[in-house]
Amino acid sequence: MSFDGIVTKVITNELENLSGARIDKIFQPDKNTIILGMYLNGINYALNICIDSR
């Protein structure tokens, strides 16, 4: 999947919903993945960041 302007806009819209969230925990299950445990308005979120080229 290519990372173009459409994908960037969708990701930006989703991340705006987490504005002001508090990061509770940070996990690194492997060398290419980071998971941020976040808390906002009584709801827990998990932001999965993967830098693998596949």
Secondary structure, DSSP 8 states (H G I E B T S, - for coil): ----HHHHHHHHHHHHTTTT-EEEEEEEEETTEEEEEEEETTEEEEEEEE----
